Amino acid sequence: MDIMTLGGALLGFSILLWAGLSTGVLKLLINLHGFVIVVGGTLASVAINTNLQGFVSGVKAFMQVIKKQELPTVDESIQTIVQLSDTAHREGGIMALQNVDPVFAGGFLKRAITVAMTSGQSNETRNILEDEVRRKRLLRQEDSNFYRTMGVISPMFGLVGTLFGIIQTLSNLSDPSKIGMSMAVAITSALYGITLSNMVFVPIANKIRINAMQETMILQLVVEGVIDIMSGKPPHLIDMHLKGYLEAGTLNPQR
């Protein structure tokens, strides 16, 4: 799991646990009624908002954030491309790269080499591969929007749970001993919605967006490297060209 995701989640929920224990209201925060309304209502709303394919993709995107996406770093990608260019330079061109690693960059390097060998034209290869990169980026953007939508919706369903609690409170005005508990139920519904939005949905949406930016950078680097190999550039020039990607240090995925 990504260390920043894990560390942030542990810190956030530890703070909430400490707040509940230190104020002595932890038991009052357990509200199955509010939880069902917030979680169930959010899932129902987002299901209406998307199709089955988008829903499944969103769930998979969450799992990828949890387990951390398997991408090479920029430096690893440059080293691999330069090594391949050296092989191609010594052994007669890009046709010598048929046995490239099939899983590098999620299989995109193998795909790029295959397209290059099949088309034989750098412009056509670039067009095909850049279209694929754009499609991947659009899919990741939709996954991010999936959770951003949940981040907007969940507080609203927290408010719905609060309204139910207020109705219950009003119905118990004749029995003051029940008013406090009813109000606690009402307020915890809003707490669930706000917490899920700010601790889960919005951060996950942003993490997917950051991962998509990292993925796009690596894939674009692969495209540029393969085009350079097709053009017959010597390895040292390819290395100089691709090292420009190292300037995007904040987007460089870390292990």
N, C-alpha and C positions, 0 to 999 in steps of 0.2 A: 504494500500500500504506500502511496505517496506520503512522505514524512510530513509535509506541510498540511495535507488534508487530515492525517491522523492526529497530528499535534494540535491543530485548530479545533477539531471535534472534541478531543479530550479536554482541552482547556475550557471550551465553551460550556460543555455539559458539567464539568467539575464546578464551574462558577455557579451554574444554576442549582446544582446539588448543595453547594455550600450555602447559597442564599436560602434555600428551602429549610435546611437544617438549622441555620443560625437564627432564623425568624420563627422557627417552630411551627411552620405551616406546611411541612412536606406532605403530611397525610392528607391535608385539605386539597392538595394539588392533584390528587388522583380522582379523575372525573371521567368515567367511561362514557357517559352521555356526551360530554363535550368532545372527547377524542373521536368517537364514531362520527359525529356531525362534521368535524373539521377534516379528518382524513378521508372519510367516505364521501363527503360532499366535494372535496377537492378532486379526488380521483374521478368521480362521476362527471364533474364539470370539464376536466381536461380530456376525458374520453369523448365527450360531445364535441370538444374543440379540435380534435384531431381524428385521423383514421387509425385502423388497426396497425398498419405498417409503421406509422409514426409513433404510436404508443409503444410498440415492441422495441423500436429503435431507441426511444427515450429510456426504457428500462435497461437496455443493453449499455447505453451510454453511462448510466449510473454505475453499473458493474465495472465498466472500464475505468472510471474514476477511482473506485474503491481499490481495484487491484493494480492500478497505475498502468498507463499505456506503454507498450513495448516499442519504443522508438530509439534508434541510435542517436547519439549526440551529434552536434554539428562537426566536431573534431573527428569523431569516428567515421562519419559520412565522408568527409574530405579525404581521410586516409584511404578509405576503401575505393573511392573513385580514382584517386591518384594511382593506387596499385593496379586497378583495372586498366587505366590508361597506359601504364608502363607495359602491361601484358600485351595490350592491343598494339602498342608501338613496336614491340619486339617481334610479335608473331603474326603480323599481317592485317591488322585492322580489327574492327568490332566483331567480325565473325569468329574471332578467337575467344570470345567471352560467353560462349554458349553454356558453360558450366558455372555461371555466376550463382552466388548464394540465393536460393529461392525464397528465403524468409526475410532477407534484409529489407528494412523499412517497410515491413508488412507485405513483402512480396513486390513492392513497387519497382525496385531496382531490376528485378528479373523481367517484369512487365516492360519497363523502359527499354532494356536491351533487346527484347523480342520485337518490339515495335520498330526500333531502329534497324534491326537486321532485316525485317520484313519490308519496310518502306524504302530504305536506302536513301531517303531524302531528309535532310535536316529540318527543313521548313515543315514538311508534312509530319515528321516525328514530333516536333515541338507543338504543333497544333493539336495533335491527338492527345499527347500527354498533358498539356496544359488544360485541355477540356476536362480530362479526368480529375486533375487537381481541383479545378473549380467545382466540379460536381461533388467531390468529397467534402469540400469546404461548405457548400450549401447544405449538405446533409448534417454536418456537425452544427451548423447554425440553427437548423431546425431542432436538433436535440437540445441546444442551449435555450431556445425559445420555449421548448416544452416545460423546462423547469422554471424559467422566468415567469411563465404564465401561472404555474402553481404557486410561485412566490407572491403573485398579485392576488390570487383567488383565496388562498388559505386564510389570511386575516379576515376576509369577508365572511367566510363560514365560521370563523371564531366569533364574529359579531352575531351571526345567526344563533349560535349556541348561547351567547349572552342574552339575546332577546328571549329565548326559551326560558332561561334561568330567571329573567326579570318577570316573565309571566307567572312562573312558579312562585316567585316572591310575592307578587301581588295577590295570588290566590291564597297565600298563607298570612295575610295581614291580621287575620283574627287570632293567629297563634304566634306571638312575637318570638317564641323559642325556636321556631323553624326559619325565621327570616334570615338569620346569619348564615346558616348552612346553604340556603337557597342562593344567596348573593355570592357565596364562595363558589358554588357551582357555575353561576353566571360568569364570574370574572375569570375562572380557570379556562373556560372555553376560548375567550379572547387571548389568554396567555398561550394556549396551544397553537392557535393560528399564527400569532406574531412570532413565536419561537420557531416554529417549523419554517416560516417564510425566511427569517433572518439567519437561522442556524443551519438550515438544510437546503431549501430550494434555491434561493438566490446564490449562495456560495457554490452549489453544484453547477448552476447555470454558468457562473463565471469561470469555474474550473474547466468546464467543457470548452468554453470559448478560448481559454488560454491554451489548452491542449490542442485545439484546432489550429491555432496560430503556429504552435510548435510543429505540428504535423505538416502544415502547408509549407513552412520554411524548409523542412527536411526534403519533402517531395520536390519542391522547386529546385533545391540544390542538386538533387539527383537528375532532374531534367537538364539543367545547365551542364552538369558533368557529362552526361551521355551525349549531348549535342557537341560538346567540345571534343569528345573521343571520336565521334563521327567525322568531325572536321579535321582530324589528324593533328590536333595541337599536341606538342610535347608535354610530358607530365609536369615539368616545372611551371609551365605557363598555366596549365589547368589548376595547379595548386595555388598559384597567385590569384587566379580568377575566383576560385571558390572560397578563399580565405576572407573575402569580403563579407561572407555570411557570419563570420565570427564576431563582427561588430554588433550583431544583434544578441549580445550576451545575455540580456534579461530574458530572452525567449529560448535560450539554449536549454533543452531538457537535461536535468541533472539526475544522476543515478543515486 
